[in-house]
Amino acid sequence: MTSFALIGLGRMGANMARRLALGGVRAAVYDQNPETTAAVAKGIGGQAATSLADLVEKTQSPRVVWIMLPSGDITEGAISQMQSLLSEGDVLVDGGNSMYKDSMRRAATLKRNGLHFVDAGVSGGVHGLANGYCIMAGGDDDAMDRVKPYLRILAPTPDTGWLHSGPAGSGHFVKMVHNGIEYGMMQALAEGFAVMGAKKEFDLDLAGIGELWRHSSVVRSWLLDLTAEALADPKGIDAIEPVVADSGEGRWTAVEAIDLGVPAPVMSLALMMRFASQGKNDFANKLLAKMRQGFGGHAVVKK
């Protein structure tokens, strides 16, 4: 019987179960979709649970139970349920993108009930199965000692790509800032290629420039790799709307910078540009057009 369980088998959760299986960990798994649970369990040689209570019964204490669910009420509900099901000394890991203050609160609550808590910020996306995940983990030393064997399998190598960042809450805090930085880097790349694309007299080969910069350039990065790949398929770009979603972490980073009095204009403006792409700047732009019409008689563009 295994002592490791995984809750939430979306794109990242399922691939994490698979990577752990490659490292010799046969997890007990649970997802709200029974078909997904059965398929993943079969693929990794693990056990499929029909409920959270069944998941606990299929594992032995001391357990490590890793949750990979969307932040907010879903994660809150799962942690609340698991708190009443787990045994003293078990470790609960939240690997989703939860707000770090929620993680601090949850750690304190679980500790009062004899349970350990680790907040793990996970980066790597759908490529983590092949390349490994970058994991920022917060929690006390005892909890981390129990979780480290799994981090060493999930990471790119046993000794790189994971870090005990500090006490509970620190893992999700570092991941929050990581995503804020990600916003800024993405925005800079997108703007740079937009400027070059607008210089029609040079007829620049944007895909070629993207590929060029991937080799020994100061701005080379995985994000540039993805950019170059996208530029190589201009029809793919033309086929989508210019709408960019934003996650909670980008917002939280901007708010945290304000609360700390730390200037973070790049990350904050990158977040605002995402809002603008979602049509949230349309009303303001209409007002701007009417102001110009009012004071200068400038024409407005009618629908």
Residue, then its C-alpha position, 0 to 999 in steps of 0.5 A: m500500500t502506498s503512502f502517497a496520494l494525488i488529488g486533481l488529475g488535470r493536465m498538470g496533476a495527471n502528468m505529475a502522477r506519471r512522472l512520479a510513476l517513472g521514479g517508482v512512486r505508484a500513487a493513489v489518485y482521485d479526480q472528480n471525473p471517475e473515467t479520468t481517475a481510472a485511466v490515470a491509475k491504470g497508466i501509472g500502475g496506481q490505485a483509483a479512488t472513488s472519493l476522498a475518504d476512499l483515497v485515505e483508505k487506500t493509503q497508509s499513514p504517515r501519508v503525503v497527500w498532494i492536491m493539484l486543484p484550482s485556487g479558491d473554493i475548490t481547494e479550500g473545500a478539499i483541504s477542509q474535507m481532508q483535514s477530517l480524514l487524515s491521521e495525525g502526522d500526515v502531510l498535506v501539500d497544496g500544489g495549486n496557485s493559491m494565495y500565500k496568505d491562504s496557505m499561511r492560514r491553512a498551515a496554522t489550522l492544520k497544525r492545530n489538528g496535528l497535521h503538516f502543510v506544505d505550499a508548493g508553487v509549481s512551474g513547468g506546465v504541460h512540459g513538466l512530464a518530460n522536462g521536470y517541474c520547478i517547485m518552490a515549497g514552503g513548510d516546516d522542516d519535518a514536513m519538508d523532509r517527508v516531501k523531499p523524496y517526491l520533489r526530487i523525482l518531480a524536479p528536472t534532477p534530484d538536486t536542481g529545480w526545487l527549493h525549500s523556500g522557507p516557512a508555510g506561505s513562502g512557496h506560494f509567495v515566491k511562485m506568485v512573484h515568479n508569475g508576475i515576472e513572467y507577465g513582464m517578460m511576455q509583454a516585453l517580447a510581444e511588444g518588441f516583435a509588434v514594433m518590428g512588425a510595424k516597420k513595413e519598409f524593412d519587411l523584417d522576417l520576424a520568425g527568423i529574428g525569433e530563431l536568431w535570438r534563441h542562440s547566444s542572445v542575451v534575451r534567449s529563454w523558453l518564452l522566446d522559444l515559444t515566441a519563435e515557434a508561434l511566429a513560424d506559424p503566422k496563420g495560427i496567430d491570425a486565427i485567434e482573437p487578441v485576448v489574453a487572460d490573467s491569473g490571480e497571481g499576476r494581480w496578487t503580485a501587483v497588489e503586494a508591491i503596492d502594499l510593500g511600497v516597492p515600485a514594480p511598474v513593469m509587472s503592473l503595466a503588463l497586468m493592465m495590458r491584459f485587462a485592456s486586451q479583454g475589452k476592459n479599456d473600451f469604455a475609457n477609450k470611448l470617453l477619450a474619443k468624445m473628449r477630443q471631439g468636444f474640445g477640438g472637434h475631432a472626428v470619432v469613429k462610428k460603429 
